[in-house]
Amino acid sequence: MQKKVKKIFKSSETYIALTVVALFALIQIQSGIFFTDVNLVDMLRAYIVPIMFACGTLVVIVSGGIDVSFPAVASLSIFLTTKILDDAGYTGTVLLPIVMTMVFGMLLEAVNGLIIAKTRLPGLIVTLGTQSVYWGILHGVFKASEIAMLPQSMADLSKANLFTVFNEEMNMGS
């Protein structure tokens, strides 16, 4: 048991975790609202995209590789999907945009895999390169900018609530 505890305190991850917990505690002591349901939901909403990226990255790292091109892949995939559907005047369900974005993402990541398999270069080097190419395509070729009007199904999905939290304390004062 003592060996396990010593091993735990030799890892830098333990000290990072303790630092994060100490920071959370300090913020809670200072503000008194850090661990409230409303704040926790707000933080979850703010971090949902980075959390999804982190989960995808975790899968890649666990499988023994590394992929730094995923933000460019995601951005190019959703931009192409949105632009194509917007130009076509798409009014259907959100299923088609989701499938299209997944297909674009898989094709772009397949390019990464093909280059790695054929050249035997490290994944980090290849994905750094393809990331630059994908950003170049997005901003150079397509001159990406904010798309003012999303197809309605995509706009509705972006405004949908996964769940709702009610704060009884705030409702008592009204």
N, C-alpha and C positions, 0 to 999 in steps of 0.2 A: 504494500500500500504506500509506504513512504517513498519507494522508487518512482511510483506513478506520479505522486505529487511533485517530486523533484523534477521529473521529466516535463510535467505540465508547466512549471515555472521557469523552465529553461527555454521555452518557445516564445518567440516574439509575438505570436498571435495572442497569447495569454495577456501580455501587457497592452496590446492594442485593444483587446476586449475590455480590460479593466479601465483603460483610459476612456473608452466610449461610455461605459457605465458611469464612471465618475463625472464625465461631462453631462450626461443626462441628469444625474442627481443634482449637480450644480445648477443647471438650468431650471429644474423643478423647484429647488429651494429658492432661487432668485425670483422666478415668475409665479410659481404656484399653479400654473395651468398646463405645464408641459405634458403631463400624463392624463389629461382630460380626454374624453372620447372625441370631442370636436377637433382638438389639435391632432390627435392620432390619425383621424380620418383625413384631415387636411394634409398631413405629412404623407400618408399613403397615396393620396391623389397626386401630390407633387412628384412622388418618386416612382409612379407606376411604370413609366417607360424605362428608366434606368434599371428597375428591378427586373423587367422582362429581358432587357439586354444582358443583365448579370446572370440570369438563369440560363440563357442561351450560351453565354461564354463559359459558364461552369460545365455544361455538357461537353463543349469542345475541349476544355482543359482536362477534364476527367478522361476523355478519350485519347489524351496524349498529344494534343496539338495546341495551336494558338491561332486565333483569328482576330486581327485588329481592323479588318475591313467591314465588319458588320454594321457600323453606323452608316457608312457610305452605301452599303447594299440596301439597308432598310430605307434610307432616304431616297435613293434612286428608284427603288421598287415602288414605293408609295407615290412618288411624284409621277412616274410613268402611268401608273394605274389611274390616278386622279385626273391627270391631263387627258388621257385617252377617253375616259368615261365622261369627263366634262365636255370635251370637244364633240363627243357623240350624242350629247344630250341624254345620258342614261338616267332613267327614272325607276329602275327596278330595285330589288332587295339588296341588302348589304352583302349577301353571299358572293356575288360575282366580284366585287372589289376585293374581298378577302382572298378568294381563290386566285385572282389575277396577281395580287401582291405576293402571295406565296410562290406562285410559279416564277415570277420575275426574280424573287430572292433565291429560289433554288437554282435557276439558270446562272445567275451571277456567281453564286457559291460553287456551282459545278465548274465554272471557269477556273476558280481558285484551285479546286481539287485536281482538275486536269493538268494545270500547269505544275502543281506540286508532284503529281504522279509521273509526268513525262520528264521533268527536269531534275527531280530529286532534290530540289532546293528546299531549305527550311521553310515551314509554313509561315513563320513570322515575316521573312523576307518577301515571300510571294504576296501575302495579304497586305503588307505595307505598300507594295507596288500597285496591286489592283485597287487598293483604296484610293490612291492618287488618280488612277485612271477613271474610276467610277465617279469621284468628285469632279474630275475634269469633264466627263460626259454630262453630268448633271448641270454644272454651272457654265461650261463652255459650249457644248453642243445644244443643250436644251434651254440655256439661259434661265435656269430655275429661279422662280420668284414666288411670292405668296399667291396662291390661287384663291381668288376672291369668293367664288361660289363653288362649294362642293356639291356633288350629286346629293340629292335630298337624303337618301338612305345613309350615306356616310356622315352627313351633318347631324342626322338624328342619332346615330350611334355615338358620335362625339359628345352629345349632350345627355346621353342616357345615364341613369344612376344604377349602379350595381346594387347598392343598398342605401338606406337613409338613416341618419342618426338624429334623434331628437334630444335636445338638452332641456330637461325638465326645469332646471334652475333658471334658465333664461325665460321660459314660458311663464313662470310664477310671477315675475315682475310685470308682465304685460296686462 
